[in-house]
């Protein structure tokens, strides 16, 4: 029985490349001189620090621009509110989301059921498995998911006949 998986994966090497480019640009640009602006990658997040909230937001914009150029979707980013640091500066934490959350997975399953396609959708951890009798039904399901405005970047993997 043909099937495929709907996943939401981040290309971490591209995130690292974009972060390195953003760090270089922030270090070289004149408008960031003396602001202490820096970008740092933690486990699954990026921390942007600067002497003021405006400079931190500007550094975050540089990071977003570099991610777009490296073809990493901004839907993977969860930007938290700016926080004040002890030295009077600002810090913005950006979480990089990977995988489909349970609520979004249920939304995908419901979307497939509402379209009355001849496929079954099952949640499997942080992915959704779609199975059907015909390959055409699966392709129609992929088209329906691409057309839907979901707040998650989706990839379609593990296609089997």
Secondary structure as UniProt FT lines:
FT   STRAND          3..7
FT   HELIX           12..28
FT   HELIX           30..32
FT   TURN            33..36
FT   STRAND          38..41
FT   STRAND          45..50
FT   HELIX           53..69
FT   TURN            70..71
FT   HELIX           74..76
FT   STRAND          77..79
FT   STRAND          83..84
FT   TURN            86..87
FT   STRAND          90..96
FT   HELIX           102..114
FT   TURN            115..116
FT   STRAND          119..124
FT   TURN            125..126
FT   STRAND          127..132
FT   HELIX           135..147
FT   STRAND          155..160
//
